Amino acid sequence: MSQFFQNKLPRLTSWWVIALLLSLLVFFIAPQQLPVSLYKLNLIALAAVAGYWIDRSVFPYARPRLDALRALDDPVDDGEAVEHEGPEGAELLVAVSNTPALYFMLGCMWRRAVIMAAAIVAVSLGA
């Protein structure tokens, strides 16, 4: 029954609860520091948005897109299908995937993550 309730909660609910409890703790211990905490959280959020838009503007044709990932799931026409023996005699049909495109998408995602992390660290250290 707990599995049913766990799936109904939004993502990162536990992190929101922890953040709320820590904010309440800051409010009760040193209420004058709450605006400073909110200001710093705002700066970090703005840095994440700035990093995202820097990546989009510097690399307009190399974006990690979901439709490109969905295209990788489509069957490949030029690859040969290979039959494998699966468990208990089941036959599996495996097509050759487009690995260069997959690695390109992986590189795009890593590049975006590094640019966003660098922007967040730069603002966090400067503020």
Backbone as XML, in Angstrom:
<?xml version="1.0"?>
<chain id="A" units="angstrom">
  <residue number="1" name="MET">
    <atom name="N" x="0.815" y="-1.193" z="0.000"/>
    <atom name="CA" x="0.000" y="0.000" z="0.000"/>
    <atom name="C" x="0.864" y="1.264" z="0.000"/>
  </residue>
  <residue number="2" name="SER">
    <atom name="N" x="2.031" y="1.205" z="0.644"/>
    <atom name="CA" x="2.900" y="2.383" z="0.672"/>
    <atom name="C" x="3.448" y="2.702" z="-0.714"/>
  </residue>
  <residue number="3" name="GLN">
    <atom name="N" x="3.565" y="1.693" z="-1.584"/>
    <atom name="CA" x="4.021" y="1.920" z="-2.953"/>
    <atom name="C" x="3.026" y="2.811" z="-3.700"/>
  </residue>
  <residue number="4" name="PHE">
    <atom name="N" x="1.734" y="2.647" z="-3.434"/>
    <atom name="CA" x="0.708" y="3.464" z="-4.083"/>
    <atom name="C" x="0.859" y="4.930" z="-3.707"/>
  </residue>
  <residue number="5" name="PHE">
    <atom name="N" x="1.047" y="5.215" z="-2.418"/>
    <atom name="CA" x="1.180" y="6.601" z="-1.978"/>
    <atom name="C" x="2.511" y="7.199" z="-2.406"/>
  </residue>
  <residue number="6" name="GLN">
    <atom name="N" x="3.543" y="6.380" z="-2.474"/>
    <atom name="CA" x="4.856" y="6.886" z="-2.851"/>
    <atom name="C" x="4.860" y="7.339" z="-4.311"/>
  </residue>
  <residue number="7" name="ASN">
    <atom name="N" x="4.152" y="6.665" z="-5.180"/>
    <atom name="CA" x="4.115" y="7.043" z="-6.587"/>
    <atom name="C" x="3.268" y="8.286" z="-6.839"/>
  </residue>
  <residue number="8" name="LYS">
    <atom name="N" x="2.373" y="8.630" z="-5.933"/>
    <atom name="CA" x="1.511" y="9.790" z="-6.117"/>
    <atom name="C" x="2.195" y="11.101" z="-5.730"/>
  </residue>
  <residue number="9" name="LEU">
    <atom name="N" x="3.268" y="11.034" z="-4.979"/>
    <atom name="CA" x="3.961" y="12.256" z="-4.564"/>
    <atom name="C" x="4.755" y="12.830" z="-5.731"/>
  </residue>
  <residue number="10" name="PRO">
    <atom name="N" x="4.863" y="14.155" z="-5.815"/>
    <atom name="CA" x="5.689" y="14.750" z="-6.871"/>
    <atom name="C" x="7.162" y="14.415" z="-6.667"/>
  </residue>
  <residue number="11" name="ARG">
    <atom name="N" x="7.917" y="14.626" z="-7.701"/>
    <atom name="CA" x="9.357" y="14.364" z="-7.621"/>
    <atom name="C" x="10.007" y="15.278" z="-6.594"/>
  </residue>
  <residue number="12" name="LEU">
    <atom name="N" x="11.030" y="14.792" z="-5.966"/>
    <atom name="CA" x="11.854" y="15.530" z="-5.005"/>
    <atom name="C" x="11.063" y="16.055" z="-3.814"/>
  </residue>
  <residue number="13" name="THR">
    <atom name="N" x="9.991" y="15.397" z="-3.470"/>
    <atom name="CA" x="9.188" y="15.843" z="-2.331"/>
    <atom name="C" x="9.990" y="15.807" z="-1.044"/>
  </residue>
  <residue number="14" name="SER">
    <atom name="N" x="10.790" y="14.775" z="-0.868"/>
    <atom name="CA" x="11.589" y="14.679" z="0.357"/>
    <atom name="C" x="12.587" y="15.833" z="0.453"/>
  </residue>
  <residue number="15" name="TRP">
    <atom name="N" x="13.153" y="16.251" z="-0.677"/>
    <atom name="CA" x="14.092" y="17.373" z="-0.655"/>
    <atom name="C" x="13.379" y="18.675" z="-0.315"/>
  </residue>
  <residue number="16" name="TRP">
    <atom name="N" x="12.159" y="18.857" z="-0.812"/>
    <atom name="CA" x="11.382" y="20.049" z="-0.464"/>
    <atom name="C" x="11.079" y="20.080" z="1.026"/>
  </residue>
  <residue number="17" name="VAL">
    <atom name="N" x="10.749" y="18.928" z="1.584"/>
    <atom name="CA" x="10.447" y="18.859" z="3.019"/>
    <atom name="C" x="11.694" y="19.171" z="3.835"/>
  </residue>
  <residue number="18" name="ILE">
    <atom name="N" x="12.839" y="18.606" z="3.436"/>
    <atom name="CA" x="14.092" y="18.873" z="4.152"/>
    <atom name="C" x="14.449" y="20.353" z="4.061"/>
  </residue>
  <residue number="19" name="ALA">
    <atom name="N" x="14.312" y="20.944" z="2.874"/>
    <atom name="CA" x="14.618" y="22.369" z="2.708"/>
    <atom name="C" x="13.691" y="23.236" z="3.547"/>
  </residue>
  <residue number="20" name="LEU">
    <atom name="N" x="12.424" y="22.870" z="3.608"/>
    <atom name="CA" x="11.477" y="23.624" z="4.422"/>
    <atom name="C" x="11.821" y="23.522" z="5.907"/>
  </residue>
  <residue number="21" name="LEU">
    <atom name="N" x="12.171" y="22.323" z="6.362"/>
    <atom name="CA" x="12.548" y="22.151" z="7.767"/>
    <atom name="C" x="13.815" y="22.934" z="8.111"/>
  </residue>
  <residue number="22" name="LEU">
    <atom name="N" x="14.792" y="22.911" z="7.211"/>
    <atom name="CA" x="16.016" y="23.676" z="7.466"/>
    <atom name="C" x="15.750" y="25.179" z="7.444"/>
  </residue>
  <residue number="23" name="SER">
    <atom name="N" x="14.855" y="25.628" z="6.567"/>
    <atom name="CA" x="14.497" y="27.049" z="6.552"/>
    <atom name="C" x="13.791" y="27.452" z="7.840"/>
  </residue>
  <residue number="24" name="LEU">
    <atom name="N" x="12.927" y="26.582" z="8.337"/>
    <atom name="CA" x="12.274" y="26.860" z="9.622"/>
    <atom name="C" x="13.290" y="26.895" z="10.758"/>
  </residue>
  <residue number="25" name="LEU">
    <atom name="N" x="14.273" y="26.013" z="10.696"/>
    <atom name="CA" x="15.326" y="26.013" z="11.711"/>
    <atom name="C" x="16.120" y="27.319" z="11.667"/>
  </residue>
  <residue number="26" name="VAL">
    <atom name="N" x="16.459" y="27.779" z="10.473"/>
    <atom name="CA" x="17.154" y="29.065" z="10.340"/>
    <atom name="C" x="16.271" y="30.191" z="10.861"/>
  </residue>
  <residue number="27" name="PHE">
    <atom name="N" x="14.983" y="30.123" z="10.569"/>
    <atom name="CA" x="14.063" y="31.163" z="11.027"/>
    <atom name="C" x="14.006" y="31.230" z="12.550"/>
  </residue>
  <residue number="28" name="PHE">
    <atom name="N" x="14.003" y="30.079" z="13.216"/>
    <atom name="CA" x="13.915" y="30.077" z="14.680"/>
    <atom name="C" x="15.249" y="30.408" z="15.344"/>
  </residue>
  <residue number="29" name="ILE">
    <atom name="N" x="16.368" y="30.005" z="14.734"/>
    <atom name="CA" x="17.679" y="30.273" z="15.344"/>
    <atom name="C" x="18.122" y="31.704" z="15.066"/>
  </residue>
  <residue number="30" name="ALA">
    <atom name="N" x="18.094" y="32.100" z="13.804"/>
    <atom name="CA" x="18.545" y="33.445" z="13.423"/>
    <atom name="C" x="17.623" y="33.981" z="12.332"/>
  </residue>
  <residue number="31" name="PRO">
    <atom name="N" x="16.505" y="34.583" z="12.709"/>
    <atom name="CA" x="15.539" y="35.038" z="11.700"/>
    <atom name="C" x="16.084" y="36.115" z="10.767"/>
  </residue>
  <residue number="32" name="GLN">
    <atom name="N" x="17.093" y="36.838" z="11.197"/>
    <atom name="CA" x="17.655" y="37.876" z="10.334"/>
    <atom name="C" x="18.428" y="37.280" z="9.156"/>
  </residue>
  <residue number="33" name="GLN">
    <atom name="N" x="18.783" y="35.994" z="9.217"/>
    <atom name="CA" x="19.534" y="35.357" z="8.137"/>
    <atom name="C" x="18.637" y="34.774" z="7.043"/>
  </residue>
  <residue number="34" name="LEU">
    <atom name="N" x="17.351" y="34.718" z="7.274"/>
    <atom name="CA" x="16.443" y="34.143" z="6.279"/>
    <atom name="C" x="16.445" y="34.923" z="4.955"/>
  </residue>
  <residue number="35" name="PRO">
    <atom name="N" x="16.413" y="36.253" z="4.960"/>
    <atom name="CA" x="16.503" y="36.968" z="3.674"/>
    <atom name="C" x="17.824" y="36.721" z="2.948"/>
  </residue>
  <residue number="36" name="VAL">
    <atom name="N" x="18.905" y="36.564" z="3.705"/>
    <atom name="CA" x="20.199" y="36.282" z="3.082"/>
    <atom name="C" x="20.166" y="34.913" z="2.407"/>
  </residue>
  <residue number="37" name="SER">
    <atom name="N" x="19.566" y="33.937" z="3.077"/>
    <atom name="CA" x="19.460" y="32.594" z="2.495"/>
    <atom name="C" x="18.618" y="32.612" z="1.227"/>
  </residue>
  <residue number="38" name="LEU">
    <atom name="N" x="17.506" y="33.321" z="1.262"/>
    <atom name="CA" x="16.663" y="33.418" z="0.073"/>
    <atom name="C" x="17.374" y="34.139" z="-1.067"/>
  </residue>
  <residue number="39" name="TYR">
    <atom name="N" x="18.152" y="35.163" z="-0.733"/>
    <atom name="CA" x="18.922" y="35.891" z="-1.740"/>
    <atom name="C" x="19.942" y="34.974" z="-2.411"/>
  </residue>
  <residue number="40" name="LYS">
    <atom name="N" x="20.634" y="34.175" z="-1.613"/>
    <atom name="CA" x="21.641" y="33.271" z="-2.180"/>
    <atom name="C" x="20.996" y="32.171" z="-3.016"/>
  </residue>
  <residue number="41" name="LEU">
    <atom name="N" x="19.861" y="31.649" z="-2.572"/>
    <atom name="CA" x="19.149" y="30.657" z="-3.381"/>
    <atom name="C" x="18.686" y="31.260" z="-4.703"/>
  </residue>
  <residue number="42" name="ASN">
    <atom name="N" x="18.253" y="32.508" z="-4.668"/>
    <atom name="CA" x="17.842" y="33.195" z="-5.884"/>
    <atom name="C" x="19.024" y="33.354" z="-6.838"/>
  </residue>
  <residue number="43" name="LEU">
    <atom name="N" x="20.187" y="33.711" z="-6.312"/>
    <atom name="CA" x="21.373" y="33.848" z="-7.161"/>
    <atom name="C" x="21.750" y="32.522" z="-7.814"/>
  </residue>
  <residue number="44" name="ILE">
    <atom name="N" x="21.665" y="31.438" z="-7.059"/>
    <atom name="CA" x="22.016" y="30.131" z="-7.611"/>
    <atom name="C" x="21.024" y="29.727" z="-8.700"/>
  </residue>
  <residue number="45" name="ALA">
    <atom name="N" x="19.742" y="29.982" z="-8.471"/>
    <atom name="CA" x="18.736" y="29.664" z="-9.490"/>
    <atom name="C" x="18.950" y="30.498" z="-10.752"/>
  </residue>
  <residue number="46" name="LEU">
    <atom name="N" x="19.267" y="31.775" z="-10.582"/>
    <atom name="CA" x="19.547" y="32.627" z="-11.744"/>
    <atom name="C" x="20.804" y="32.176" z="-12.475"/>
  </residue>
  <residue number="47" name="ALA">
    <atom name="N" x="21.805" y="31.692" z="-11.743"/>
    <atom name="CA" x="23.019" y="31.184" z="-12.380"/>
    <atom name="C" x="22.721" y="29.933" z="-13.204"/>
  </residue>
  <residue number="48" name="ALA">
    <atom name="N" x="21.839" y="29.075" z="-12.708"/>
    <atom name="CA" x="21.465" y="27.880" z="-13.470"/>
    <atom name="C" x="20.765" y="28.267" z="-14.769"/>
  </residue>
  <residue number="49" name="VAL">
    <atom name="N" x="19.866" y="29.232" z="-14.696"/>
    <atom name="CA" x="19.170" y="29.701" z="-15.900"/>
    <atom name="C" x="20.163" y="30.356" z="-16.860"/>
  </residue>
  <residue number="50" name="ALA">
    <atom name="N" x="21.085" y="31.150" z="-16.332"/>
    <atom name="CA" x="22.090" y="31.795" z="-17.183"/>
    <atom name="C" x="22.979" y="30.754" z="-17.854"/>
  </residue>
  <residue number="51" name="GLY">
    <atom name="N" x="23.398" y="29.727" z="-17.122"/>
    <atom name="CA" x="24.212" y="28.667" z="-17.716"/>
    <atom name="C" x="23.480" y="27.939" z="-18.822"/>
  </residue>
  <residue number="52" name="TYR">
    <atom name="N" x="22.203" y="27.682" z="-18.612"/>
    <atom name="CA" x="21.389" y="27.021" z="-19.640"/>
    <atom name="C" x="21.322" y="27.869" z="-20.905"/>
  </residue>
  <residue number="53" name="TRP">
    <atom name="N" x="21.062" y="29.172" z="-20.748"/>
    <atom name="CA" x="20.936" y="30.031" z="-21.923"/>
    <atom name="C" x="22.280" y="30.316" z="-22.576"/>
  </residue>
  <residue number="54" name="ILE">
    <atom name="N" x="23.342" y="30.310" z="-21.801"/>
    <atom name="CA" x="24.676" y="30.424" z="-22.412"/>
    <atom name="C" x="24.925" y="29.227" z="-23.312"/>
  </residue>
  <residue number="55" name="ASP">
    <atom name="N" x="24.596" y="28.028" z="-22.831"/>
    <atom name="CA" x="24.786" y="26.828" z="-23.646"/>
    <atom name="C" x="23.923" y="26.880" z="-24.906"/>
  </residue>
  <residue number="56" name="ARG">
    <atom name="N" x="22.695" y="27.305" z="-24.772"/>
    <atom name="CA" x="21.805" y="27.367" z="-25.944"/>
    <atom name="C" x="22.288" y="28.382" z="-26.971"/>
  </residue>
  <residue number="57" name="SER">
    <atom name="N" x="22.834" y="29.514" z="-26.517"/>
    <atom name="CA" x="23.249" y="30.543" z="-27.473"/>
    <atom name="C" x="24.611" y="30.249" z="-28.090"/>
  </residue>
  <residue number="58" name="VAL">
    <atom name="N" x="25.504" y="29.616" z="-27.344"/>
    <atom name="CA" x="26.834" y="29.322" z="-27.889"/>
    <atom name="C" x="26.793" y="28.114" z="-28.822"/>
  </residue>
  <residue number="59" name="PHE">
    <atom name="N" x="25.958" y="27.127" z="-28.507"/>
    <atom name="CA" x="25.859" y="25.913" z="-29.319"/>
    <atom name="C" x="24.426" y="25.740" z="-29.828"/>
  </residue>
  <residue number="60" name="PRO">
    <atom name="N" x="24.002" y="26.561" z="-30.801"/>
    <atom name="CA" x="22.596" y="26.488" z="-31.228"/>
    <atom name="C" x="22.248" y="25.210" z="-31.990"/>
  </residue>
  <residue number="61" name="TYR">
    <atom name="N" x="23.230" y="24.571" z="-32.628"/>
    <atom name="CA" x="22.930" y="23.383" z="-33.431"/>
    <atom name="C" x="23.345" y="22.088" z="-32.746"/>
  </residue>
  <residue number="62" name="ALA">
    <atom name="N" x="23.791" y="22.167" z="-31.529"/>
    <atom name="CA" x="24.222" y="20.962" z="-30.811"/>
    <atom name="C" x="23.511" y="20.906" z="-29.471"/>
  </residue>
  <residue number="63" name="ARG">
    <atom name="N" x="22.206" y="20.718" z="-29.531"/>
    <atom name="CA" x="21.396" y="20.683" z="-28.315"/>
    <atom name="C" x="20.997" y="19.251" z="-27.997"/>
  </residue>
  <residue number="64" name="PRO">
    <atom name="N" x="20.964" y="18.913" z="-26.714"/>
    <atom name="CA" x="20.412" y="17.603" z="-26.347"/>
    <atom name="C" x="18.894" y="17.646" z="-26.445"/>
  </residue>
  <residue number="65" name="ARG">
    <atom name="N" x="18.355" y="17.049" z="-27.497"/>
    <atom name="CA" x="16.916" y="17.113" z="-27.742"/>
    <atom name="C" x="16.274" y="15.749" z="-27.531"/>
  </residue>
  <residue number="66" name="LEU">
    <atom name="N" x="15.051" y="15.758" z="-27.040"/>
    <atom name="CA" x="14.336" y="14.502" z="-26.817"/>
    <atom name="C" x="13.932" y="13.833" z="-28.127"/>
  </residue>
  <residue number="67" name="ASP">
    <atom name="N" x="13.586" y="14.615" z="-29.143"/>
    <atom name="CA" x="13.184" y="13.985" z="-30.397"/>
    <atom name="C" x="14.352" y="13.266" z="-31.057"/>
  </residue>
  <residue number="68" name="ALA">
    <atom name="N" x="15.575" y="13.761" z="-30.849"/>
    <atom name="CA" x="16.739" y="13.060" z="-31.380"/>
    <atom name="C" x="16.955" y="11.743" z="-30.644"/>
  </residue>
  <residue number="69" name="LEU">
    <atom name="N" x="16.698" y="11.732" z="-29.343"/>
    <atom name="CA" x="16.809" y="10.479" z="-28.602"/>
    <atom name="C" x="15.724" y="9.498" z="-29.026"/>
  </residue>
  <residue number="70" name="ARG">
    <atom name="N" x="14.530" y="9.994" z="-29.317"/>
    <atom name="CA" x="13.463" y="9.105" z="-29.785"/>
    <atom name="C" x="13.801" y="8.535" z="-31.155"/>
  </residue>
  <residue number="71" name="ALA">
    <atom name="N" x="14.477" y="9.318" z="-31.994"/>
    <atom name="CA" x="14.874" y="8.826" z="-33.310"/>
    <atom name="C" x="15.886" y="7.694" z="-33.186"/>
  </residue>
  <residue number="72" name="LEU">
    <atom name="N" x="16.678" y="7.708" z="-32.118"/>
    <atom name="CA" x="17.631" y="6.621" z="-31.914"/>
    <atom name="C" x="16.926" y="5.316" z="-31.559"/>
  </residue>
  <residue number="73" name="ASP">
    <atom name="N" x="15.724" y="5.402" z="-31.010"/>
    <atom name="CA" x="14.973" y="4.200" z="-30.659"/>
    <atom name="C" x="14.319" y="3.547" z="-31.867"/>
  </residue>
  <residue number="74" name="ASP">
    <atom name="N" x="14.160" y="4.293" z="-32.960"/>
    <atom name="CA" x="13.548" y="3.727" z="-34.155"/>
    <atom name="C" x="14.445" y="2.642" z="-34.729"/>
  </residue>
  <residue number="75" name="PRO">
    <atom name="N" x="13.862" y="1.650" z="-35.388"/>
    <atom name="CA" x="14.695" y="0.605" z="-35.976"/>
    <atom name="C" x="15.603" y="1.173" z="-37.057"/>
  </residue>
  <residue number="76" name="VAL">
    <atom name="N" x="16.800" y="0.672" z="-37.097"/>
    <atom name="CA" x="17.796" y="1.136" z="-38.058"/>
    <atom name="C" x="17.661" y="0.304" z="-39.323"/>
  </residue>
  <residue number="77" name="ASP">
    <atom name="N" x="17.526" y="0.971" z="-40.479"/>
    <atom name="CA" x="17.330" y="0.251" z="-41.733"/>
    <atom name="C" x="18.623" y="-0.334" z="-42.271"/>
  </residue>
  <residue number="78" name="ASP">
    <atom name="N" x="19.734" y="0.395" z="-42.130"/>
    <atom name="CA" x="20.977" y="-0.076" z="-42.720"/>
    <atom name="C" x="21.713" y="-1.082" z="-41.840"/>
  </residue>
  <residue number="79" name="GLY">
    <atom name="N" x="21.303" y="-1.243" z="-40.602"/>
    <atom name="CA" x="21.946" y="-2.218" z="-39.728"/>
    <atom name="C" x="21.304" y="-3.581" z="-39.899"/>
  </residue>
  <residue number="80" name="GLU">
    <atom name="N" x="22.089" y="-4.607" z="-39.714"/>
    <atom name="CA" x="21.564" y="-5.956" z="-39.841"/>
    <atom name="C" x="20.991" y="-6.405" z="-38.521"/>
  </residue>
  <residue number="81" name="ALA">
    <atom name="N" x="19.835" y="-7.021" z="-38.570"/>
    <atom name="CA" x="19.219" y="-7.558" z="-37.364"/>
    <atom name="C" x="19.900" y="-8.873" z="-37.007"/>
  </residue>
  <residue number="82" name="VAL">
    <atom name="N" x="20.165" y="-9.053" z="-35.744"/>
    <atom name="CA" x="20.857" y="-10.239" z="-35.260"/>
    <atom name="C" x="19.943" y="-10.953" z="-34.285"/>
  </residue>
  <residue number="83" name="GLU">
    <atom name="N" x="19.840" y="-12.269" z="-34.434"/>
    <atom name="CA" x="19.024" y="-13.046" z="-33.508"/>
    <atom name="C" x="19.909" y="-13.598" z="-32.406"/>
  </residue>
  <residue number="84" name="HIS">
    <atom name="N" x="19.456" y="-13.445" z="-31.175"/>
    <atom name="CA" x="20.174" y="-13.952" z="-30.015"/>
    <atom name="C" x="19.284" y="-14.934" z="-29.281"/>
  </residue>
  <residue number="85" name="GLU">
    <atom name="N" x="19.919" y="-15.912" z="-28.664"/>
    <atom name="CA" x="19.185" y="-16.825" z="-27.793"/>
    <atom name="C" x="19.004" y="-16.158" z="-26.449"/>
  </residue>
  <residue number="86" name="GLY">
    <atom name="N" x="17.784" y="-15.933" z="-26.068"/>
    <atom name="CA" x="17.486" y="-15.322" z="-24.786"/>
    <atom name="C" x="17.344" y="-16.381" z="-23.711"/>
  </residue>
  <residue number="87" name="PRO">
    <atom name="N" x="16.963" y="-15.983" z="-22.536"/>
    <atom name="CA" x="16.769" y="-16.947" z="-21.462"/>
    <atom name="C" x="15.614" y="-17.893" z="-21.780"/>
  </residue>
  <residue number="88" name="GLU">
    <atom name="N" x="15.768" y="-19.125" z="-21.425"/>
    <atom name="CA" x="14.760" y="-20.178" z="-21.590"/>
    <atom name="C" x="14.358" y="-20.352" z="-23.051"/>
  </residue>
  <residue number="89" name="GLY">
    <atom name="N" x="15.307" y="-20.204" z="-23.956"/>
    <atom name="CA" x="15.050" y="-20.474" z="-25.363"/>
    <atom name="C" x="14.310" y="-19.382" z="-26.105"/>
  </residue>
  <residue number="90" name="ALA">
    <atom name="N" x="14.077" y="-18.238" z="-25.503"/>
    <atom name="CA" x="13.395" y="-17.139" z="-26.183"/>
    <atom name="C" x="14.352" y="-16.496" z="-27.177"/>
  </residue>
  <residue number="91" name="GLU">
    <atom name="N" x="13.838" y="-16.139" z="-28.331"/>
    <atom name="CA" x="14.667" y="-15.491" z="-29.337"/>
    <atom name="C" x="14.464" y="-13.984" z="-29.272"/>
  </residue>
  <residue number="92" name="LEU">
    <atom name="N" x="15.556" y="-13.262" z="-29.248"/>
    <atom name="CA" x="15.505" y="-11.804" z="-29.206"/>
    <atom name="C" x="16.024" y="-11.258" z="-30.521"/>
  </residue>
  <residue number="93" name="LEU">
    <atom name="N" x="15.420" y="-10.206" z="-31.011"/>
    <atom name="CA" x="15.849" y="-9.554" z="-32.230"/>
    <atom name="C" x="16.475" y="-8.217" z="-31.851"/>
  </residue>
  <residue number="94" name="VAL">
    <atom name="N" x="17.768" y="-8.069" z="-32.118"/>
    <atom name="CA" x="18.499" y="-6.873" z="-31.723"/>
    <atom name="C" x="19.004" y="-6.180" z="-32.977"/>
  </residue>
  <residue number="95" name="ALA">
    <atom name="N" x="18.707" y="-4.889" z="-33.121"/>
    <atom name="CA" x="19.195" y="-4.116" z="-34.257"/>
    <atom name="C" x="20.432" y="-3.335" z="-33.839"/>
  </residue>
  <residue number="96" name="VAL">
    <atom name="N" x="21.283" y="-3.080" z="-34.782"/>
    <atom name="CA" x="22.484" y="-2.296" z="-34.520"/>
    <atom name="C" x="22.064" y="-0.849" z="-34.303"/>
  </residue>
  <residue number="97" name="SER">
    <atom name="N" x="22.489" y="-0.259" z="-33.202"/>
    <atom name="CA" x="22.076" y="1.111" z="-32.901"/>
    <atom name="C" x="23.027" y="2.112" z="-33.537"/>
  </residue>
  <residue number="98" name="ASN">
    <atom name="N" x="22.610" y="3.338" z="-33.559"/>
    <atom name="CA" x="23.401" y="4.426" z="-34.122"/>
    <atom name="C" x="24.279" y="4.994" z="-33.007"/>
  </residue>
  <residue number="99" name="THR">
    <atom name="N" x="25.401" y="4.342" z="-32.739"/>
    <atom name="CA" x="26.227" y="4.745" z="-31.598"/>
    <atom name="C" x="26.882" y="6.109" z="-31.758"/>
  </residue>
  <residue number="100" name="PRO">
    <atom name="N" x="27.323" y="6.549" z="-32.943"/>
    <atom name="CA" x="27.889" y="7.912" z="-33.007"/>
    <atom name="C" x="26.883" y="8.989" z="-32.605"/>
  </residue>
  <residue number="101" name="ALA">
    <atom name="N" x="25.640" y="8.846" z="-33.026"/>
    <atom name="CA" x="24.626" y="9.834" z="-32.638"/>
    <atom name="C" x="24.358" y="9.778" z="-31.143"/>
  </residue>
  <residue number="102" name="LEU">
    <atom name="N" x="24.380" y="8.572" z="-30.589"/>
    <atom name="CA" x="24.167" y="8.424" z="-29.154"/>
    <atom name="C" x="25.295" y="9.086" z="-28.367"/>
  </residue>
  <residue number="103" name="TYR">
    <atom name="N" x="26.535" y="8.891" z="-28.809"/>
    <atom name="CA" x="27.664" y="9.530" z="-28.130"/>
    <atom name="C" x="27.644" y="11.046" z="-28.309"/>
  </residue>
  <residue number="104" name="PHE">
    <atom name="N" x="27.174" y="11.516" z="-29.463"/>
    <atom name="CA" x="27.045" y="12.956" z="-29.673"/>
    <atom name="C" x="26.036" y="13.551" z="-28.693"/>
  </residue>
  <residue number="105" name="MET">
    <atom name="N" x="24.891" y="12.873" z="-28.526"/>
    <atom name="CA" x="23.884" y="13.354" z="-27.577"/>
    <atom name="C" x="24.426" y="13.321" z="-26.151"/>
  </residue>
  <residue number="106" name="LEU">
    <atom name="N" x="25.178" y="12.284" z="-25.829"/>
    <atom name="CA" x="25.788" y="12.192" z="-24.503"/>
    <atom name="C" x="26.751" y="13.353" z="-24.280"/>
  </residue>
  <residue number="107" name="GLY">
    <atom name="N" x="27.546" y="13.671" z="-25.300"/>
    <atom name="CA" x="28.458" y="14.806" z="-25.190"/>
    <atom name="C" x="27.725" y="16.127" z="-25.020"/>
  </residue>
  <residue number="108" name="CYS">
    <atom name="N" x="26.607" y="16.289" z="-25.724"/>
    <atom name="CA" x="25.804" y="17.514" z="-25.577"/>
    <atom name="C" x="25.254" y="17.650" z="-24.165"/>
  </residue>
  <residue number="109" name="MET">
    <atom name="N" x="24.794" y="16.542" z="-23.609"/>
    <atom name="CA" x="24.244" y="16.605" z="-22.248"/>
    <atom name="C" x="25.330" y="16.911" z="-21.229"/>
  </residue>
  <residue number="110" name="TRP">
    <atom name="N" x="26.494" y="16.278" z="-21.394"/>
    <atom name="CA" x="27.604" y="16.544" z="-20.470"/>
    <atom name="C" x="28.076" y="17.984" z="-20.592"/>
  </residue>
  <residue number="111" name="ARG">
    <atom name="N" x="28.151" y="18.499" z="-21.833"/>
    <atom name="CA" x="28.587" y="19.879" z="-22.036"/>
    <atom name="C" x="27.642" y="20.851" z="-21.345"/>
  </residue>
  <residue number="112" name="ARG">
    <atom name="N" x="26.342" y="20.629" z="-21.504"/>
    <atom name="CA" x="25.365" y="21.512" z="-20.868"/>
    <atom name="C" x="25.480" y="21.431" z="-19.354"/>
  </residue>
  <residue number="113" name="ALA">
    <atom name="N" x="25.653" y="20.235" z="-18.807"/>
    <atom name="CA" x="25.776" y="20.076" z="-17.356"/>
    <atom name="C" x="27.018" y="20.785" z="-16.835"/>
  </residue>
  <residue number="114" name="VAL">
    <atom name="N" x="28.126" y="20.698" z="-17.561"/>
    <atom name="CA" x="29.368" y="21.352" z="-17.119"/>
    <atom name="C" x="29.233" y="22.869" z="-17.185"/>
  </residue>
  <residue number="115" name="ILE">
    <atom name="N" x="28.626" y="23.396" z="-18.248"/>
    <atom name="CA" x="28.450" y="24.848" z="-18.361"/>
    <atom name="C" x="27.537" y="25.365" z="-17.258"/>
  </residue>
  <residue number="116" name="MET">
    <atom name="N" x="26.443" y="24.655" z="-16.996"/>
    <atom name="CA" x="25.539" y="25.089" z="-15.929"/>
    <atom name="C" x="26.214" y="24.999" z="-14.566"/>
  </residue>
  <residue number="117" name="ALA">
    <atom name="N" x="26.970" y="23.925" z="-14.329"/>
    <atom name="CA" x="27.666" y="23.785" z="-13.046"/>
    <atom name="C" x="28.714" y="24.878" z="-12.875"/>
  </residue>
  <residue number="118" name="ALA">
    <atom name="N" x="29.429" y="25.213" z="-13.950"/>
    <atom name="CA" x="30.433" y="26.271" z="-13.860"/>
    <atom name="C" x="29.786" y="27.620" z="-13.550"/>
  </residue>
  <residue number="119" name="ALA">
    <atom name="N" x="28.650" y="27.894" z="-14.158"/>
    <atom name="CA" x="27.953" y="29.153" z="-13.872"/>
    <atom name="C" x="27.473" y="29.189" z="-12.428"/>
  </residue>
  <residue number="120" name="ILE">
    <atom name="N" x="26.951" y="28.077" z="-11.938"/>
    <atom name="CA" x="26.466" y="28.028" z="-10.553"/>
    <atom name="C" x="27.615" y="28.194" z="-9.574"/>
  </residue>
  <residue number="121" name="VAL">
    <atom name="N" x="28.737" y="27.519" z="-9.823"/>
    <atom name="CA" x="29.892" y="27.637" z="-8.921"/>
    <atom name="C" x="30.457" y="29.049" z="-8.958"/>
  </residue>
  <residue number="122" name="ALA">
    <atom name="N" x="30.530" y="29.644" z="-10.154"/>
    <atom name="CA" x="31.069" y="31.001" z="-10.262"/>
    <atom name="C" x="30.224" y="31.999" z="-9.477"/>
  </residue>
  <residue number="123" name="VAL">
    <atom name="N" x="28.918" y="31.906" z="-9.592"/>
    <atom name="CA" x="28.051" y="32.832" z="-8.860"/>
    <atom name="C" x="28.091" y="32.530" z="-7.369"/>
  </residue>
  <residue number="124" name="SER">
    <atom name="N" x="28.138" y="31.260" z="-7.017"/>
    <atom name="CA" x="28.167" y="30.895" z="-5.595"/>
    <atom name="C" x="29.439" y="31.374" z="-4.910"/>
  </residue>
  <residue number="125" name="LEU">
    <atom name="N" x="30.556" y="31.289" z="-5.596"/>
    <atom name="CA" x="31.813" y="31.744" z="-4.994"/>
    <atom name="C" x="31.912" y="33.262" z="-4.961"/>
  </residue>
  <residue number="126" name="GLY">
    <atom name="N" x="31.259" y="33.921" z="-5.902"/>
    <atom name="CA" x="31.344" y="35.372" z="-5.954"/>
    <atom name="C" x="30.351" y="36.079" z="-5.058"/>
  </residue>
  <residue number="127" name="ALA">
    <atom name="N" x="29.333" y="35.375" z="-4.637"/>
    <atom name="CA" x="28.280" y="36.042" z="-3.862"/>
    <atom name="C" x="28.520" y="35.937" z="-2.379"/>
  </residue>
</chain>
